[in-house]
């Protein structure tokens, strides 16, 4: 049997039996099965780790390493997940979200860094990662075989610079090319981000369409994507400029067109030029966006109509719950909150506090 003929199950079984010294030393092994409802990442002391969140909002870190982890992608296999380091990170971590153990790590292609995001496809047999060439900033999408130690099977251009997020939707692969990233040295003095949303063929990576914003919105970096159950997709933005203008920071994605969501100018300004996470609820009827800079979570109907917002200090992580109209939200101060909307207003269902610095994202597991 050749390397590329190994099954994902056989590789994961071998990794689970191996010494767990793959991520910053020995992984944290649990003596019981974790009740995983959501996954995320967090800062713990001087390090960073994936985190498993239970239905009662208990939080359990998995392992500990030195690179800041960003997005966590649950696998359809019901057990594993992958946490990806944020740019300029060079580590992605496969872990067992029920046993609370690290199974393996893998790296970007030579001369590249991860941007913090990736997605399972083909039922979990393959993993798509967004990577950035260090020298040029050009984006690359890699397709990796999980059962072959994450070997790169194919790679394609992201059709833009500074890609940050990607997801399959509507028979295509959608990539948010952020361009110049706000709040970085490259952004000093910059007024044009050069951002776009590319629609790629999921089989061969061919570019089907590229959508960009109009000239008066050229300072926006298009960064995070979310998809409703029916495939309807939105992209959230961050602004290079802090000039006081109320530019929309949330857009519906349709082929080569981006359509702004609606909100009062004061609400856009209240997000302080920055949306760090976006998510649909379980029904796909509502979408929420979080701004850790604005200490704010805002909620819309999927048709773009603004419903309302509430305060969550340094809040950014967002994920659906299994209830329609409800979201999980996490903050860099360790707060976990359940938020809900009835389509007319937004409120807090419950809150707890943990001794963790939650990063930008959370995800509901299957």
N, C-alpha and C positions, 0 to 999 in steps of 0.2 A: 504494500500500500504506500503510495507516494504522499508527500506532505500535503498536497492540495486535495487529496482524497479523504483526509481525516474528517470525521464528523465533528460538529461543534460540541456534541455531548461528550465524545471521547476526550477531546482536548480539555474541556472544563473539568471532567472527572480527574484527569491527570494533574491539572493545576491545583485542584482542591486538595489532593493528597500530598502535594509538595510542601516543603517548608515555606511558611508565609513570611518571607523577608523581602517582599517585592516592592513595598511602598513605605519608605522611611523607617525600616526596621520591622519587627514582628507585628503583624496585624492583630487587631483586637478581636479575639475569638469569643463568641457568646456561648454560654452553657445552656441556652435554650433558643428556640426559634423566635425571631423578631416578628412582630405583627406589623408588617410594612404597608402603610397606606399611601405615604408620600416619600419622596427622596429629595435631597437637596445637598448643599455643601455649606461649610462653615469654617470660620477661623477659630482655632482652639489653642490658647496660649500663644506660642511662637509659630505654630504650624497650621495646617489646613487638612480637612478630612471630609469625605462623603458623610452624610447624615441620613439616618432612617427615621421617619416620623410615623408613629402609630395612630390609630383612630382616636385615642384619648389624648393626643398631642404630646406624648412622650417622645423625646429625641435621643437617639443613640448614635454616636460617632463610630465610623469604621476606619481603623488604621489612623495614621498621622504622617504627613509629609511636609515638605518645605515649599511646594508650589501652590499658588492660589488656584483653587478649583472653582469652576463657574457653573456650567450646565450639567445636569445628570439626566441621562437617557435610560429609562427602564426598558428591559428587554421583554419581548412577548413571551419568553420562556417561563415567566412567572417567578424567577429566582434572581437573576443577575441584573446589573445595571452598569453603565459606564459614566464616570465623571471625567470631564475634560478640563484641562488647565486653560486659564485665560491667557490671551496674548500678553506677554511673549512666552507663554508656557510651552514646555516640551514633554509633558506627561499626560497620558490618559490612563485611567484606572478601571479595570474590570473588578467588580466586587459582588459577593453574594449578599443580596439585600435582606435575606431572611436569617442566614447564619451569622451575618455581621463580620465577614472575613474578606480580605483582599485576595483575589485570585491571580491577577497578572497586571502588568503595565505595558504600554507600547508608546512609541514616539512618532513625531511627524516625519515627513520625508526630509532628505538631506537639504540643509540650507533653509529650512522652513520652520515655522512655529505654529502651534494651534491657536485658534481664535476663541476657543471656549465652548464650541458647540459641535454636535454631531447627532446622527440619527440612525437607528436600526432600520433595515429593510429586509425583505425576503424572509419574514417571519423570525428575524433575529440571526439569520445565517450570515448576513453581511452588515457592515457598518460604514456609513458615510461620514467623513470628517472634513471640516473646513480648515484649510491651512493657508498660510501667508508666506510668500517668499520674503526672507529678511531684507535682501538688498533692494528689491523693487517695489514691494508692497502688493504685487500681483497676487490674485487669489487662485487657489487650487482646491478642487474637490477630489478627495481620494475615496475609492471604494475598496474596502478591506474585507478579507475572508476571516470571519471570526474563528472558524475551526482550523485555520492555518496560522495560528499565532498572530492574527491581524496583518498578514502579509497584504501588500497593496496589489490588488488585482487590476485596477485601472485608475487613471487620474485625468481630470479635465480642467480646463480653465473655468473660473467662476464668472468670467465675462465682466470683470471689474477689479478694483483695487480695495484692499482692506475688508474682505468679506468677514461677516461676523456670525450669521445664523443661516440655517437652511432647513427645509422640510419638504417632504413629498406632499403634493396636493393637486387634485384635479388632473391626474395623469401626467404631471410634470414634476420636476425638481425645482423648487423656488429657492433662490439664494439672495440674501440681503447683503449687497456690497456696500459697506459703510463709507468707503472713501477715506478721507482724512478723519481720524478719530478725535472727537472733542476731548479737551483736557489732557492732551499729550504735548510733548515738545513740538511735534510736527504741526500742531494746530495753532501755535502762537502766530498771530497775524494773518492766519488764513481766513478767507471769507467764502470760499467755494469748496464744498466737501467732495464733490465728484462722486456722489453716491448713486446707486441704482438698485433695482430689483430685477434679477435675471430669471428667466424661465428656461430651464434646460431639459433636454430629452433624458429621461431617467435611465435609458439603456446605454447610450453612447456619449452623453454629455453635450451633444450639439445644442447650440444656442437657438432657441425658438423665438424669444422676444426679450427686449430689455426696456424696462420702464424707468424713466427719470422724472424728477420734479421740474416744475417751471422755474424760470430764471429768478423770480423773487423768493423762491424757496431753496435756492442752491446752497445755502449754508447748512442745510439739514443733512445729517448723517443717518442713513436708514439702517437700523441695526437688528431689531428683534422681530421675530415672526410668530404668529399664532394661527391655528387652523381650527375651525368649527368641525363638528362631526360630519357635515355634508361637504367639506372641502373649502368652504368660504375662508379666505385668508386675509389677515391684516398685517401691516408692518408698522412698527413704532420707531420714532426718530429722536435724535439728540441734536441740539443746535450748536454750531461753532460760535455763533454770535450771542452776546448778552447785551443787546441794544434796546431791550424793553419792548420790542415788537412781539405781538401775540401770534406767532406762527403755529399752525396746527401740528401736532406731534403724533398723530395716528391716522393711518390711511388704509382704505380697502384696496386690495390688489386684484386686478382683473386684466389678464393678458399684458398689453403694453401700456396700461393706464393705471394711475394711482388717484384715488378719490378721497379727499380729506373728510374726516369725521367732524361733526359740529360741536362746538362748546363756546360759552361766553369767553371773551378775551381775558377776563380775570382768571378763569380756570386755566387757560393755556399758560398765562404768566405764572400762576401758582405752581406749575410743574417745574418752573425754574430751568427751562431749556432742556430738560432731561427726562426721558422715560427709560427706565432700566429693565423693565419686564412687562410682558403683556400676556393675557390668557383669556380664553373663552370659558364660560361655565359649561357644565355637562350637557345642557340642552342646545348650546350654540346660539341661544337667543341674546346673550349678554357678553360683553367683553370688558375686561378691566385692565387698567394701565397703572403702574406704580412709579413714583419718582422719589428716590431716597434724598435727592437734593431739595425737593420741595416738601418733603415729609407728607406726601399725599398719595392716596389711591383714588382714582376716578373711574367711573363706570358708565358705559354706553349701551344702548340697544344696538343690535347688529346693523340696523339701517343707518347708523351714524348719529342718532339722536342722543344727546347728553342727558344722563339721569341725575348724577350727583357725585359727590366725593366725600371723603373723610380724612382725618389726620392719622397718620401712622409714622412716627418719628423714625427716620432712616429706614423706612419700609421699602422693600423692593421685590422679594420673592412672591410669586403668584402662581396658583394652580387651582384647577377646579376641584370641587368635592364630588361626591356621587349624587348630590342633590341639585336640582335645577335652581339657578339664581344664586348659588353660593360659591364662595372662593376661600381658599386658604391663603393667608398672607404672612410673610416672615420679615423680620427686620434685623439690621446690623447690631441692634441693642439686645437681641435675644428674644424679642417678643414674637409669639405665634398667635394669630387672630383668625377667627372665622367671620367672614363678612357675607352679607346677604342683601339682595335687592328683590323687590316685588315689581320692578319695572317703573316705579314712580319715585322711589327714594332708596338710599343705601344706609345700612346700619351694621353694628357689630353684634354678632351672636355670642361670642365668648373670646377671652384672651387668657394666655398664660405667659410666663416669663421663664427663660432658660439661660444658663450661663454659656451661651454660644454667640458668636458673631456670624449670623447667617449671611451668606453671599446673595447674589442677585436673583437666584432662581430656585423654584421648587417644581416638582412634577408628580402628578397622580400616577400610581402604578396600576397595572392591569389587574 
